């Protein structure tokens, strides 16, 4: 494979890895407010109770 092919391959790999690392770093910065978290827990409990009835 010519040198330009290797360079393009390495650049593509670097871009993929860089975007995955950025995604991993930004995943923890999304905080859910406590009131929405409580609403989610309440809805989950309702669905679990409904599944137990079925």
VOBA-1610 file (N, C-alpha, C; in pm, whole numbers, padded with zeros to 5 digits, always signed):
BEGIN
Unk+00087-00118+00000Unk+00000+00000+00000Unk+00091+00124+00000Unk+00059+00221-00083Unk+00141+00343-00087Unk+00134+00420+00046Unk+00227+00507+00064Unk+00238+00584+00188Unk+00113+00667+00214Unk+00052+00723+00111Unk-00067+00807+00129Unk-00184+00724+00183Unk-00190+00597+00144Unk-00293+00508+00195Unk-00279+00486+00345Unk-00157+00464+00390Unk-00132+00447+00534Unk-00164+00574+00612Unk-00130+00687+00555Unk-00159+00815+00622Unk-00309+00836+00636Unk-00383+00810+00530Unk-00529+00825+00535Unk-00589+00727+00636Unk-00540+00604+00637Unk-00588+00504+00731Unk-00562+00546+00876Unk-00443+00597+00903Unk-00410+00642+01038Unk-00493+00764+01080Unk-00517+00856+00987Unk-00599+00973+01017Unk-00744+00932+01048Unk-00797+00838+00971Unk-00933+00791+00996Unk-00943+00724+01132Unk-00845+00641+01166Unk-00843+00575+01296Unk-00832+00676+01409Unk-00749+00777+01391Unk-00732+00881+01493Unk-00862+00959+01512Unk-00933+00987+01404Unk-01060+01060+01416Unk-01165+00977+01488Unk-01170+00849+01459Unk-01267+00761+01526Unk-01236+00752+01675Unk-01111+00727+01708Unk-01073+00716+01849Unk-01094+00849+01923Unk-01061+00959+01858Unk-01080+01089+01921Unk-01226+01117+01949Unk-01313+01083+01857Unk-01456+01108+01881Unk-01509+01016+01990Unk-01460+00893+01999Unk-01504+00803+02106Unk-01458+00854+02243Unk-01337+00905+02252Unk-01288+00961+02378Unk-01367+01086+02418Unk-01400+01169+02321Unk-01480+01288+02351Unk-01618+01249+02400Unk-01677+01148+02339Unk-01808+01100+02379Unk-01803+01044+02521Unk-01698+00970+02554Unk-01683+00915+02689Unk-01668+01027+02793Unk-01591+01128+02760Unk-01569+01237+02855Unk-01694+01321+02876Unk-01776+01337+02774Unk-01896+01420+02788Unk-02014+01343+02846Unk-02004+01211+02856Unk-02116+01130+02904Unk-02145+01157+03052Unk-02045+01189+03130Unk-02066+01209+03274Unk-02110+01351+03308Unk-02105+01441+03213Unk-02137+01580+03243Unk-02287+01608+03236Unk-02366+01512+03190Unk-02510+01533+03181Unk-02574+01491+03314Unk-02615+01587+03392Unk-02678+01560+03521Unk-02829+01576+03508Unk-02903+01484+03570Unk-03049+01491+03569Unk-03092+01558+03698Unk-03179+01659+03690Unk-03227+01723+03811Unk-03299+01624+03902Unk-03295+01650+04032Unk-03350+01557+04131Unk-03500+01536+04113Unk-03575+01641+04076Unk-03719+01625+04060Unk-03753+01532+03941Unk-03677+01544+03833Unk-03700+01455+03719Unk-03659+01312+03753Unk-03552+01298+03831Unk-03508+01166+03873Unk-03615+01098+03959Unk-03677+01174+04047Unk-03784+01120+04131Unk-03904+01079+04046Unk-03937+01158+03945Unk-04047+01126+03855Unk-04018+00996+03778Unk-03893+00979+03736Unk-03853+00857+03666Unk-03867+00737+03757Unk-03822+00750+03881Unk-03831+00639+03976Unk-03977+00602+04004Unk-04061+00704+04017Unk-04202+00680+04043Unk-04267+00606+03926Unk-04236+00650+03804Unk-04293+00587+03685Unk-04244+00442+03671Unk-04118+00420+03704Unk-04063+00284+03698Unk-04132+00194+03798Unk-04158+00245+03917Unk-04228+00165+04019Unk-04370+00132+03972Unk-04436+00228+03907Unk-04572+00202+03855Unk-04569+00093+03748Unk-04471+00099+03659Unk-04461-00002+03553Unk-04427-00139+03610Unk-04340-00142+03711Unk-04307-00270+03775Unk-04429-00330+03843Unk-04508-00247+03910Unk-04628-00295+03974Unk-04728-00346+03871Unk-04738-00278+03759Unk-04828-00320+03651Unk-04782-00454+03593Unk-04650-00472+03577Unk-04598-00598+03526Unk-04624-00712+03625Unk-04615-00685+03754Unk-04641-00788+03854Unk-04787-00833+03852Unk-04876-00739+03822Unk-05018-00773+03813Unk-05047-00863+03693Unk-04972-00839+03586Unk-04994-00920+03464Unk-04930-01054+03483
//
